[in-house]
Amino acid sequence: MKTAKWVVTGALAVAATGMLATFGSSAARADDAKPLYDKSCAACHGPGGKGDGPAAKMLKPPPQAFDTALKGTSDADIAKVIKEGGKAVGKAASMPAYGSKMSDDQISALVTYIKGLK
C-alpha cells in the first residue's frame, strides 16, 4: 500500500498519490476580483466598500457600508445578493443582479474581496 504524500498549497493540504493538485489561495482569488469590483461595484459601493461611490448619492436608499451591512451575513447570502440582485432578496431594488454577467467563480471571488474590505 502506498503512503499518501501531503502537498500544501495556499491554505489547503491535499493528499496526492502520483498527481500534484494545486489550488489558488483565497487571497489570490480576492486579488483577482479587484478589477471586477472596480468595474461593477465601486461606482455605488465606493472603492473601500463604504457606500460612498459617485453614484451612491443618486440611489434611494444609498448603499450601506460593508462593515455594517455584512455583519452576521454568510458568504452564500452575499453571493445570492450579487447573483440575484437586491430586490430578489428583500434588499434595495437599485442593487442589480449580476448572475447573467458573472460566473459563479467570479461571484465567489468577489465575495472574498468584499469581505476583505470591511
C-alpha positions, -999 to +999 in steps of 0.1 A: +000+000+000+013+035-009+016+062+017-001+094+007+022+125+005+008+158+017+011+188-005+004+222+010-007+250-014-021+282+000-042+273+030-051+238+016-035+205+023-041+178-003-032+141-003-016+133-036-005+100-050+014+105-082-006+136-091+001+172-080-030+191-071-028+229-070-054+253-057-052+291-056-054+306-022-085+327-013-062+358-011-052+353-047-088+349-058-097+380-039-069+400-056-082+387-090-116+401-081-104+437-076-108+447-113-142+431-113-152+451-081-138+483-096-158+478-128-191+466-114-194+477-078-172+507-069-194+532-086-221+526-060-203+510-031-171+530-033-135+519-036-133+508+000-169+495+004-181+524+025-212+531+004-197+563-009-192+557-046-200+586-070-234+570-079-244+564-043-259+598-037-284+592-065-296+559-051-326+556-027-317+541-003-280+546-007-257+516-003-247+507+032-210+504+042-200+467+040-185+468+076-220+472+090-242+456+062-223+423+062-222+416+099-236+382+105-241+376+068-229+343+053-209+340+021-238+323+005-261+352+014-237+378-001-233+357-032-271+355-036-274+393-035-248+397-061-262+369-083-300+377-080-299+414-071-313+433-041-350+431-050-349+393-052-337+390-016-356+418+000-329+444-003-328+477-023-341+473-058-312+495-070-288+466-065-286+449-099-284+412-105-251+400-119-258+363-122-261+366-160-229+387-162-206+369-138-197+333-134-201+315-100-163+316-096-162+353-102-190+359-077-173+337-052-140+357-057-160+389-054-175+378-021-140+371-007-128+405-020-158+424-005-153+407+029-117+419+029-129+455+025-148+456+058 
